[in-house]
Amino acid sequence: MNNLKIIFKNLIKCKSPQELIDEGVNSELKKTLNAFDLIILGIGAVVGTGIFTIIGSAIVGSSDGAGAGTAIVISMLLAAIASVFSALSYSEIAAMIPVAGSAYTYTYATMGEFMAWMVGWILMLEYAIGNITVASAWTGYFVQFLKGFKHILPAFVINCPLWLRNDYRTMYELCNKYGWDVHDKMPFLHLPFGIDLPLAINIPAIAIVLILTLLLIRGVKESTKVATIMVGVNMFIILSFIIMGSFYVKPENWIPFAPNGLEGIFSGAFIIFFAYIGFDAISTAAEETKNPQRDLPIAIMGTLLICTILYVCAALVLTGIVPFNFIDTQAPLAHAMRFIGKNWYAGLLSVGALCALTSVLLIYQLGTTRILWAMSRDRFLPKSLNVVHKKFKTPHVMTWLSGLVVIVCALFMDLNLSAELCNFGTFTSFIIICIAVLILRKTEPDRPRPFKVPFCPWFPILGILTCLALMYCKFSAKATSALYFIIWLIIGILIYAAYSYKSKRNEEVES
């Protein structure tokens, strides 16, 4: 009985906010970012996936859920409202505890060791698996971009074999869809006991992840400069699409407004939420920010406002140009330009999409690395991983590790499945943040708060309820991703029981 009490006490053991702040102050990470840099990181993570990829699936729907149709604007506003409450909570707690690790760190300060581990594990789902989704989409746009140079580049580059630019799951889906013989479309490795292993390698995705891994090792400020250029190109492309496309909008395409009713609207809100994890990525860079107490709230709220306006405008133009059931789910904006005969602009959109998705990949990998860094510092992961490069002052071992995870998983993860799995991680982390704010208001009432959530506790409570409602819609639809999310949680519990709990106890003995 006493052993159970000790175990339970360890599970709920918290780190004090001051202890976390002291660790952040003494961190070896280089403090180089300002509010503008953080907003660039946020916009880069939010806008790219939402407008260039996910918006098509949210409008049209998929095998796992109905589409919102033109009512996607309502879906976006629902997702934005859910995000606002969570973003306000993020702003308060990030300014109060400006430490790397995002929701993981804030959970450690409020709910204890076990919940901190689980949130960190969920954040891995949010960032690393989300990065796989974006890497797969990046390959699709890159292939389309190369086709614009068919008179210049060799034919083997333009028409690269499918098995060299897709994962094996996608290859099987393509073969089933078009009636191809899978053995004609990709090679198989013949293993003992009659096992045939399909070989499919998404080379473009692997290459871009490797390049960005090397860039992140060089330094976060250098990475932000690259992201600034790409976000600038991205914003120009999106704004020009909205302005040019508005002249071709036909209001009759907006009818019926909500073809699948509330089911489609809520399903669309769930899907589009994938793009809203950008302001979470902002908080992961807290230890590398010059003035986090001031800059983090500005960046989080500024990112949300700018991106929501762009989403709604782009969605209205897109659904006004193309009837919702004809919208392409892989490259919706480029297809819309071809639909009205602007083929030259469709090619330009491919360039914008590549810039947008590259910035998203960069920022997601930055988030993955910083969360792993914080978890390793707390001994949930081996301490040997918590090493800073002597020259560049970046966590290079963690950066390589996060890059390799994405590369390996990109060999077999499905794009749509990984996007929905990422969403479950996003909703869960947002709920945790809202709860953490409520707890800290009780346990640390006198601690300085450079930013406060207005109308507390009502806004955090609304944030919890809206996220739970959207998650419930997906669970009630019995989506495959919901089952995989539960499996992911079980794996996390097993890892904690087998390694992390013992590692934490050894740390206490050493100290």
TORZA-411313 format. One line per field, with one value per residue (C-alpha): residue number from 1; residue in three letters; chain; x, y, z. Coordinates in Angstrom, 1 decimal. Layout:
TORZA-411313
seq: (NUM|...)
type: (ALA|...)
mol: (A|...)
east: (X|...)
north: (Y|...)
up: (Z|...)
This chain:
TORZA-411313
seq: (1|2|3|4|5|6|7|8|9|10|11|12|13|14|15|16|17|18|19|20|21|22|23|24|25|26|27|28|29|30|31|32|33|34|35|36|37|38|39|40|41|42|43|44|45|46|47|48|49|50|51|52|53|54|55|56|57|58|59|60|61|62|63|64|65|66|67|68|69|70|71|72|73|74|75|76|77|78|79|80|81|82|83|84|85|86|87|88|89|90|91|92|93|94|95|96|97|98|99|100|101|102|103|104|105|106|107|108|109|110|111|112|113|114|115|116|117|118|119|120|121|122|123|124|125|126|127|128|129|130|131|132|133|134|135|136|137|138|139|140|141|142|143|144|145|146|147|148|149|150|151|152|153|154|155|156|157|158|159|160|161|162|163|164|165|166|167|168|169|170|171|172|173|174|175|176|177|178|179|180|181|182|183|184|185|186|187|188|189|190|191|192|193|194|195|196|197|198|199|200|201|202|203|204|205|206|207|208|209|210|211|212|213|214|215|216|217|218|219|220|221|222|223|224|225|226|227|228|229|230|231|232|233|234|235|236|237|238|239|240|241|242|243|244|245|246|247|248|249|250|251|252|253|254|255|256|257|258|259|260|261|262|263|264|265|266|267|268|269|270|271|272|273|274|275|276|277|278|279|280|281|282|283|284|285|286|287|288|289|290|291|292|293|294|295|296|297|298|299|300|301|302|303|304|305|306|307|308|309|310|311|312|313|314|315|316|317|318|319|320|321|322|323|324|325|326|327|328|329|330|331|332|333|334|335|336|337|338|339|340|341|342|343|344|345|346|347|348|349|350|351|352|353|354|355|356|357|358|359|360|361|362|363|364|365|366|367|368|369|370|371|372|373|374|375|376|377|378|379|380|381|382|383|384|385|386|387|388|389|390|391|392|393|394|395|396|397|398|399|400|401|402|403|404|405|406|407|408|409|410|411|412|413|414|415|416|417|418|419|420|421|422|423|424|425|426|427|428|429|430|431|432|433|434|435|436|437|438|439|440|441|442|443|444|445|446|447|448|449|450|451|452|453|454|455|456|457|458|459|460|461|462|463|464|465|466|467|468|469|470|471|472|473|474|475|476|477|478|479|480|481|482|483|484|485|486|487|488|489|490|491|492|493|494|495|496|497|498|499|500|501|502|503|504|505|506|507|508|509|510|511)
type: (MET|ASN|ASN|LEU|LYS|ILE|ILE|PHE|LYS|ASN|LEU|ILE|LYS|CYS|LYS|SER|PRO|GLN|GLU|LEU|ILE|ASP|GLU|GLY|VAL|ASN|SER|GLU|LEU|LYS|LYS|THR|LEU|ASN|ALA|PHE|ASP|LEU|ILE|ILE|LEU|GLY|ILE|GLY|ALA|VAL|VAL|GLY|THR|GLY|ILE|PHE|THR|ILE|ILE|GLY|SER|ALA|ILE|VAL|GLY|SER|SER|ASP|GLY|ALA|GLY|ALA|GLY|THR|ALA|ILE|VAL|ILE|SER|MET|LEU|LEU|ALA|ALA|ILE|ALA|SER|VAL|PHE|SER|ALA|LEU|SER|TYR|SER|GLU|ILE|ALA|ALA|MET|ILE|PRO|VAL|ALA|GLY|SER|ALA|TYR|THR|TYR|THR|TYR|ALA|THR|MET|GLY|GLU|PHE|MET|ALA|TRP|MET|VAL|GLY|TRP|ILE|LEU|MET|LEU|GLU|TYR|ALA|ILE|GLY|ASN|ILE|THR|VAL|ALA|SER|ALA|TRP|THR|GLY|TYR|PHE|VAL|GLN|PHE|LEU|LYS|GLY|PHE|LYS|HIS|ILE|LEU|PRO|ALA|PHE|VAL|ILE|ASN|CYS|PRO|LEU|TRP|LEU|ARG|ASN|ASP|TYR|ARG|THR|MET|TYR|GLU|LEU|CYS|ASN|LYS|TYR|GLY|TRP|ASP|VAL|HIS|ASP|LYS|MET|PRO|PHE|LEU|HIS|LEU|PRO|PHE|GLY|ILE|ASP|LEU|PRO|LEU|ALA|ILE|ASN|ILE|PRO|ALA|ILE|ALA|ILE|VAL|LEU|ILE|LEU|THR|LEU|LEU|LEU|ILE|ARG|GLY|VAL|LYS|GLU|SER|THR|LYS|VAL|ALA|THR|ILE|MET|VAL|GLY|VAL|ASN|MET|PHE|ILE|ILE|LEU|SER|PHE|ILE|ILE|MET|GLY|SER|PHE|TYR|VAL|LYS|PRO|GLU|ASN|TRP|ILE|PRO|PHE|ALA|PRO|ASN|GLY|LEU|GLU|GLY|ILE|PHE|SER|GLY|ALA|PHE|ILE|ILE|PHE|PHE|ALA|TYR|ILE|GLY|PHE|ASP|ALA|ILE|SER|THR|ALA|ALA|GLU|GLU|THR|LYS|ASN|PRO|GLN|ARG|ASP|LEU|PRO|ILE|ALA|ILE|MET|GLY|THR|LEU|LEU|ILE|CYS|THR|ILE|LEU|TYR|VAL|CYS|ALA|ALA|LEU|VAL|LEU|THR|GLY|ILE|VAL|PRO|PHE|ASN|PHE|ILE|ASP|THR|GLN|ALA|PRO|LEU|ALA|HIS|ALA|MET|ARG|PHE|ILE|GLY|LYS|ASN|TRP|TYR|ALA|GLY|LEU|LEU|SER|VAL|GLY|ALA|LEU|CYS|ALA|LEU|THR|SER|VAL|LEU|LEU|ILE|TYR|GLN|LEU|GLY|THR|THR|ARG|ILE|LEU|TRP|ALA|MET|SER|ARG|ASP|ARG|PHE|LEU|PRO|LYS|SER|LEU|ASN|VAL|VAL|HIS|LYS|LYS|PHE|LYS|THR|PRO|HIS|VAL|MET|THR|TRP|LEU|SER|GLY|LEU|VAL|VAL|ILE|VAL|CYS|ALA|LEU|PHE|MET|ASP|LEU|ASN|LEU|SER|ALA|GLU|LEU|CYS|ASN|PHE|GLY|THR|PHE|THR|SER|PHE|ILE|ILE|ILE|CYS|ILE|ALA|VAL|LEU|ILE|LEU|ARG|LYS|THR|GLU|PRO|ASP|ARG|PRO|ARG|PRO|PHE|LYS|VAL|PRO|PHE|CYS|PRO|TRP|PHE|PRO|ILE|LEU|GLY|ILE|LEU|THR|CYS|LEU|ALA|LEU|MET|TYR|CYS|LYS|PHE|SER|ALA|LYS|ALA|THR|SER|ALA|LEU|TYR|PHE|ILE|ILE|TRP|LEU|ILE|ILE|GLY|ILE|LEU|ILE|TYR|ALA|ALA|TYR|SER|TYR|LYS|SER|LYS|ARG|ASN|GLU|GLU|VAL|GLU|SER)
mol: (A|A|A|A|A|A|A|A|A|A|A|A|A|A|A|A|A|A|A|A|A|A|A|A|A|A|A|A|A|A|A|A|A|A|A|A|A|A|A|A|A|A|A|A|A|A|A|A|A|A|A|A|A|A|A|A|A|A|A|A|A|A|A|A|A|A|A|A|A|A|A|A|A|A|A|A|A|A|A|A|A|A|A|A|A|A|A|A|A|A|A|A|A|A|A|A|A|A|A|A|A|A|A|A|A|A|A|A|A|A|A|A|A|A|A|A|A|A|A|A|A|A|A|A|A|A|A|A|A|A|A|A|A|A|A|A|A|A|A|A|A|A|A|A|A|A|A|A|A|A|A|A|A|A|A|A|A|A|A|A|A|A|A|A|A|A|A|A|A|A|A|A|A|A|A|A|A|A|A|A|A|A|A|A|A|A|A|A|A|A|A|A|A|A|A|A|A|A|A|A|A|A|A|A|A|A|A|A|A|A|A|A|A|A|A|A|A|A|A|A|A|A|A|A|A|A|A|A|A|A|A|A|A|A|A|A|A|A|A|A|A|A|A|A|A|A|A|A|A|A|A|A|A|A|A|A|A|A|A|A|A|A|A|A|A|A|A|A|A|A|A|A|A|A|A|A|A|A|A|A|A|A|A|A|A|A|A|A|A|A|A|A|A|A|A|A|A|A|A|A|A|A|A|A|A|A|A|A|A|A|A|A|A|A|A|A|A|A|A|A|A|A|A|A|A|A|A|A|A|A|A|A|A|A|A|A|A|A|A|A|A|A|A|A|A|A|A|A|A|A|A|A|A|A|A|A|A|A|A|A|A|A|A|A|A|A|A|A|A|A|A|A|A|A|A|A|A|A|A|A|A|A|A|A|A|A|A|A|A|A|A|A|A|A|A|A|A|A|A|A|A|A|A|A|A|A|A|A|A|A|A|A|A|A|A|A|A|A|A|A|A|A|A|A|A|A|A|A|A|A|A|A|A|A|A|A|A|A|A|A|A|A|A|A|A|A|A|A|A|A|A|A|A|A|A|A|A|A|A|A|A|A|A|A|A|A|A|A|A|A|A|A|A|A|A|A|A|A|A|A|A|A|A|A|A|A|A|A|A|A|A|A|A|A|A|A|A|A|A|A|A|A|A|A|A|A|A|A|A|A|A)
east: (0.0|2.8|4.5|1.3|1.2|4.8|4.2|1.1|3.0|5.8|3.2|1.7|5.1|5.3|8.2|7.7|7.3|10.4|12.5|11.5|12.2|15.7|16.4|15.4|17.5|20.6|19.9|22.8|20.4|21.2|18.5|18.1|14.4|12.1|8.3|8.6|10.6|8.1|5.1|7.0|7.4|3.7|2.4|4.8|3.4|-0.3|-0.9|0.9|-0.9|-4.3|-4.5|-2.4|-3.4|-5.9|-8.5|-9.4|-10.1|-12.1|-14.4|-14.8|-14.6|-12.9|-13.7|-13.4|-15.8|-18.2|-17.0|-18.2|-18.7|-18.9|-19.7|-16.0|-15.9|-18.1|-15.8|-12.8|-14.5|-15.3|-11.7|-10.6|-12.9|-11.6|-8.1|-8.7|-9.6|-6.6|-4.3|-5.2|-4.3|-1.1|-0.2|-0.7|1.3|4.0|4.7|4.6|6.9|9.0|10.7|11.2|8.8|5.4|2.5|4.8|6.6|3.4|1.8|4.9|4.3|0.6|-0.4|2.8|5.3|3.1|0.8|3.8|5.3|2.0|1.6|5.1|4.4|1.2|3.2|5.5|2.3|1.4|4.7|6.6|3.6|2.4|5.7|5.2|1.9|3.6|6.6|4.3|2.4|5.7|6.7|3.4|3.9|7.6|6.7|4.2|6.8|9.3|6.8|7.0|10.5|9.8|11.5|14.7|15.1|15.8|12.7|13.8|13.7|10.3|8.7|10.4|9.1|6.2|7.9|10.7|8.2|5.6|5.4|4.3|0.8|0.1|1.5|-1.0|-3.8|-2.8|-2.6|-6.1|-7.5|-6.3|-6.3|-2.5|-0.5|1.5|4.5|4.8|4.9|7.4|10.2|9.9|12.7|12.4|13.1|13.3|10.1|8.4|8.1|8.0|8.9|7.7|10.2|8.9|11.0|9.7|13.1|12.0|10.5|13.6|15.9|14.0|13.9|17.7|18.4|16.2|17.8|21.2|19.8|18.4|21.7|23.3|21.1|17.5|18.2|19.5|16.5|14.2|15.8|15.1|11.5|11.0|11.9|9.6|6.7|7.1|6.8|3.9|2.0|2.4|1.1|-1.9|-2.9|-2.5|-4.8|-7.4|-7.3|-7.1|-9.6|-12.2|-12.8|-13.9|-16.2|-19.7|-22.1|-24.2|-21.2|-21.9|-25.2|-25.9|-24.0|-23.8|-24.4|-23.7|-25.2|-23.7|-21.9|-19.9|-19.3|-17.9|-15.9|-14.4|-13.5|-11.7|-9.7|-8.8|-7.6|-4.5|-3.2|-3.7|-0.7|1.5|1.1|2.0|5.3|5.9|5.9|8.5|11.1|10.6|14.1|15.6|13.5|15.1|12.0|9.6|7.3|6.3|7.0|5.3|1.7|2.1|3.3|0.6|-2.4|-1.0|-0.4|-4.0|-5.6|-3.6|-4.0|-7.8|-8.4|-6.4|-8.1|-11.6|-10.8|-9.0|-11.9|-14.6|-12.6|-11.9|-15.5|-16.7|-14.5|-15.0|-18.2|-17.3|-17.7|-15.1|-12.4|-9.1|-8.0|-4.3|-3.6|-6.9|-5.6|-3.6|-6.5|-8.8|-6.5|-6.5|-10.3|-10.6|-7.9|-5.0|-2.5|0.5|-0.6|-1.2|2.6|3.3|1.1|3.2|6.2|4.3|3.1|6.7|7.8|4.8|5.3|9.1|8.5|6.0|8.5|11.2|9.0|7.5|10.9|12.0|9.1|9.8|13.4|12.7|10.1|12.5|15.2|13.0|12.0|15.6|16.6|14.0|15.4|12.3|14.6|18.4|20.5|23.0|20.7|20.6|23.8|24.3|26.6|29.8|29.9|26.2|24.6|21.8|20.7|22.2|21.7|18.0|17.7|19.2|17.0|13.8|14.8|15.5|12.1|10.3|12.4|11.7|8.0|7.6|8.3|5.0|2.7|-0.4|-0.9|-4.5|-4.1|-1.1|-3.0|-5.9|-3.6|-1.8|-5.2|-5.9|-2.5|-3.3|-6.7|-5.3|-2.5|-4.9|-7.2|-4.2|-3.1|-6.5|-6.6|-3.0|-4.0|-6.9|-4.7|-1.9|-4.5|-5.2|-1.7|0.3|-2.1|0.7|3.1|3.7|1.6|2.7|-0.4|-3.7|-6.6|-9.6|-12.8|-11.1|-12.2|-14.8|-12.5|-10.3|-13.4|-14.8|-11.5|-11.8|-15.4|-14.9|-11.9|-13.7|-16.7|-14.6|-12.8|-16.1|-17.4|-14.4|-14.6|-18.4|-17.6|-15.4|-12.5|-9.4|-7.3|-9.3|-8.3|-4.6|-4.7|-5.7|-3.0|-0.4|-1.5|-1.1|2.4|3.3|2.1|4.2|7.4|6.9|6.4|9.4|11.9|11.0|9.6|12.8|15.0|13.3|13.9|17.6|17.8|16.4|18.9|21.8|20.7)
north: (0.0|2.4|1.6|2.6|5.9|6.6|5.8|8.0|10.8|10.6|10.6|14.0|15.6|19.0|21.3|24.8|27.6|29.3|26.2|26.0|29.8|29.4|26.5|28.7|31.6|29.4|27.6|27.3|28.1|31.4|34.2|35.8|36.1|39.1|39.5|39.8|36.6|34.8|36.0|34.8|31.4|31.3|32.4|30.0|27.1|28.1|29.5|27.0|23.8|25.4|27.1|25.0|21.5|20.9|23.4|21.1|18.1|20.2|21.5|18.2|15.7|12.3|8.6|9.5|12.5|14.7|18.0|21.5|22.8|26.6|26.5|26.0|29.6|28.7|25.7|28.1|30.5|27.6|26.5|30.1|30.6|27.4|28.6|32.1|30.8|28.4|31.2|33.5|30.8|30.1|33.8|34.0|30.9|31.4|35.0|33.7|30.7|31.5|28.1|25.7|22.7|24.4|22.5|19.8|22.3|24.0|20.7|19.8|23.0|22.2|18.5|16.6|14.2|11.6|14.1|16.1|13.0|12.1|15.7|15.6|12.3|13.8|16.8|14.4|13.2|16.8|17.9|14.8|13.2|16.5|17.0|13.7|15.1|18.2|16.4|14.2|17.2|19.0|16.1|16.5|20.2|19.7|17.1|19.5|22.3|20.1|19.4|23.1|22.4|19.4|21.0|21.7|18.8|15.2|12.9|10.6|13.7|14.9|11.4|10.0|6.5|6.6|4.3|6.9|9.7|7.9|5.8|2.2|2.8|5.4|3.1|0.4|3.0|4.2|0.7|-0.1|3.1|2.7|-1.1|-1.4|-4.5|-3.4|-5.6|-3.6|-0.3|-0.9|-3.4|-6.0|-7.3|-11.1|-12.1|-15.6|-17.4|-16.2|-12.5|-9.9|-6.4|-3.5|-0.8|2.7|5.7|9.3|10.8|14.4|14.4|12.8|15.3|18.4|17.1|16.5|20.0|21.6|19.5|20.8|24.4|24.1|22.8|26.0|28.1|29.2|32.8|31.6|29.3|32.2|34.3|31.6|31.2|35.0|34.9|31.9|33.4|36.6|34.7|32.7|35.8|37.5|34.4|34.0|37.7|37.8|34.7|36.4|39.6|38.0|35.3|37.7|38.9|35.4|34.6|33.4|33.7|30.8|28.5|29.3|27.5|25.1|26.8|23.8|20.7|18.3|20.3|20.5|17.2|18.7|22.0|20.2|17.7|20.6|22.5|19.4|19.0|22.7|22.7|20.9|24.2|26.1|24.6|27.4|29.5|26.4|26.3|29.9|29.0|26.2|28.9|30.8|30.1|31.6|34.8|38.1|39.4|36.5|38.1|40.8|39.2|35.8|37.1|39.6|36.9|34.3|36.6|38.4|35.0|33.9|37.1|37.4|33.8|33.6|36.6|35.0|31.7|33.1|35.3|32.5|30.0|32.5|33.1|29.4|28.2|31.1|30.2|26.4|24.5|22.7|19.2|19.9|21.3|19.4|18.1|17.9|21.3|23.3|26.8|25.7|23.7|26.8|28.9|26.2|26.0|29.6|29.2|30.8|28.0|30.3|31.4|27.8|27.2|30.3|28.9|25.8|27.9|29.6|26.3|24.9|28.0|27.7|24.0|24.3|26.9|24.6|21.7|24.0|25.2|21.8|20.3|23.2|22.5|18.8|19.4|21.9|19.7|16.7|18.9|19.9|16.3|15.1|17.8|16.5|12.9|11.5|10.7|9.8|12.7|11.9|13.5|16.8|18.2|21.7|22.2|24.1|26.4|26.9|26.7|24.4|21.0|19.2|15.6|16.2|17.9|14.9|12.6|14.4|14.6|10.8|10.1|12.0|10.3|6.8|7.4|9.1|5.7|4.2|6.9|8.0|11.7|12.0|9.7|11.6|14.9|13.7|12.1|15.4|17.1|14.9|15.9|19.6|19.5|17.6|20.1|23.0|21.5|20.9|24.6|25.9|23.6|24.7|28.4|27.6|25.6|28.3|31.0|29.0|27.7|30.8|33.7|36.3|35.3|38.2|37.7|40.1|39.0|37.8|35.9|38.1|36.9|34.0|31.3|31.5|31.8|28.9|26.8|27.7|26.7|23.3|22.7|23.7|21.5|18.6|19.1|18.9|15.8|14.1|14.6|12.7|9.9|9.5|9.0|6.1|7.4|5.2|8.1|8.0|4.4|5.1|8.0|5.7|3.2|6.1|7.0|3.4|3.2|6.4|4.9|1.8|3.8|5.8|2.7|0.9|3.7|7.3|6.6|4.7|7.4|10.1|8.1|7.7|11.4|12.0|9.6|11.3|14.8)
up: (0.0|0.9|-2.5|-4.3|-2.3|-3.3|-6.9|-7.0|-5.3|-7.9|-10.7|-9.6|-8.6|-10.2|-11.0|-9.7|-12.2|-10.7|-11.2|-14.8|-15.3|-13.8|-16.1|-19.1|-17.9|-17.6|-20.9|-23.4|-26.3|-28.0|-27.5|-30.9|-31.8|-31.5|-32.0|-35.8|-36.0|-33.9|-36.0|-39.1|-37.5|-36.6|-40.0|-41.7|-39.8|-40.0|-43.5|-45.7|-44.7|-44.4|-47.8|-50.0|-48.9|-46.1|-47.4|-50.3|-48.1|-45.7|-48.5|-50.4|-47.6|-47.5|-46.7|-43.0|-43.0|-45.0|-46.5|-45.4|-49.0|-49.1|-45.4|-44.9|-43.9|-40.9|-40.2|-40.2|-37.8|-35.5|-35.6|-35.0|-32.1|-30.5|-31.2|-29.7|-26.3|-26.4|-27.8|-25.0|-22.5|-24.4|-24.2|-20.5|-19.6|-22.2|-20.9|-17.3|-17.9|-21.0|-21.3|-24.2|-24.3|-24.9|-23.4|-22.0|-19.8|-18.7|-17.7|-15.6|-13.6|-13.0|-13.3|-12.5|-13.9|-15.6|-17.3|-18.4|-20.1|-21.8|-23.1|-24.4|-26.1|-27.6|-28.9|-30.7|-32.5|-33.2|-34.6|-35.9|-37.5|-38.8|-40.5|-42.4|-43.7|-45.0|-46.4|-48.5|-49.7|-50.5|-52.8|-54.8|-55.4|-56.2|-58.9|-60.4|-60.3|-62.2|-65.0|-65.9|-67.1|-69.3|-72.3|-70.2|-67.7|-68.7|-69.0|-66.2|-63.8|-65.0|-65.1|-62.0|-61.2|-58.7|-56.2|-55.9|-54.8|-52.7|-49.6|-50.1|-48.7|-51.3|-54.0|-53.1|-53.1|-56.5|-57.9|-56.5|-57.8|-61.4|-61.6|-61.9|-61.0|-57.9|-59.0|-62.2|-60.4|-57.6|-56.9|-54.1|-51.9|-51.5|-47.9|-46.3|-45.4|-48.5|-47.4|-50.2|-48.9|-51.1|-51.8|-52.1|-51.1|-51.1|-52.2|-52.5|-49.0|-47.5|-49.3|-48.1|-44.5|-44.6|-46.0|-43.3|-40.6|-41.6|-41.6|-38.1|-36.8|-38.2|-35.9|-35.3|-36.4|-39.7|-40.0|-39.3|-42.0|-44.6|-43.2|-43.6|-47.3|-47.9|-45.9|-47.9|-51.2|-49.7|-48.6|-52.0|-53.8|-51.5|-51.6|-55.4|-55.6|-53.5|-55.5|-59.0|-58.2|-56.8|-60.4|-61.4|-58.4|-59.3|-56.3|-57.6|-56.8|-53.1|-53.3|-51.6|-48.8|-46.5|-48.6|-45.7|-42.9|-39.4|-39.9|-42.8|-41.0|-37.9|-39.9|-41.9|-38.7|-37.4|-40.6|-40.9|-37.3|-38.5|-39.7|-36.4|-34.4|-35.6|-32.4|-30.4|-32.4|-31.3|-27.6|-28.2|-29.1|-25.8|-24.6|-27.8|-27.6|-26.4|-24.5|-24.2|-21.7|-24.2|-27.6|-27.1|-26.5|-29.4|-31.8|-30.7|-31.1|-34.2|-36.0|-35.2|-36.4|-39.7|-40.6|-39.9|-42.2|-45.0|-44.6|-44.8|-47.8|-49.7|-49.0|-50.3|-53.5|-54.0|-53.5|-55.6|-58.6|-58.5|-57.5|-54.2|-55.7|-58.4|-56.1|-56.2|-52.8|-53.5|-55.1|-54.7|-55.6|-58.6|-59.9|-59.4|-61.6|-64.3|-64.0|-65.2|-67.8|-65.9|-66.5|-66.1|-62.7|-61.6|-62.1|-60.0|-57.3|-57.2|-56.4|-53.6|-52.3|-52.2|-50.2|-47.8|-47.2|-46.8|-44.1|-42.4|-42.4|-40.9|-38.1|-37.2|-37.0|-34.8|-32.5|-32.4|-31.5|-28.7|-27.1|-27.2|-25.8|-22.8|-22.1|-22.2|-19.8|-17.4|-17.8|-19.5|-22.4|-22.2|-20.9|-23.6|-26.2|-24.4|-26.0|-27.5|-30.5|-29.3|-32.3|-33.4|-29.9|-31.1|-29.9|-32.9|-31.6|-31.0|-34.4|-36.2|-34.2|-35.1|-38.7|-38.8|-37.2|-40.0|-42.7|-41.4|-40.8|-44.2|-45.8|-44.7|-43.2|-45.1|-45.7|-44.6|-41.7|-40.3|-40.6|-38.6|-36.0|-35.7|-35.0|-32.1|-30.6|-31.3|-29.6|-26.6|-26.0|-26.3|-23.7|-21.4|-21.7|-20.8|-17.7|-16.8|-16.8|-14.4|-12.1|-12.0|-11.2|-8.0|-7.1|-8.2|-7.8|-6.9|-9.7|-12.2|-15.4|-18.2|-20.0|-18.6|-20.2|-20.1|-18.5|-16.7|-15.9|-18.7|-21.7|-20.7|-20.0|-23.4|-25.0|-23.3|-24.4|-28.0|-28.5|-26.8|-29.0|-32.2|-30.9|-30.0|-33.6|-34.9|-32.3|-33.0|-36.7|-35.7|-37.8|-38.1|-36.8|-33.5|-32.9|-33.8|-31.3|-28.5|-29.5|-29.5|-25.9|-24.8|-26.3|-24.4|-21.1|-21.7|-22.5|-19.3|-17.2|-18.8|-18.9|-17.9|-14.4|-13.5|-15.1|-13.0|-9.8|-10.6|-11.2|-7.7|-6.1|-7.9|-6.8)
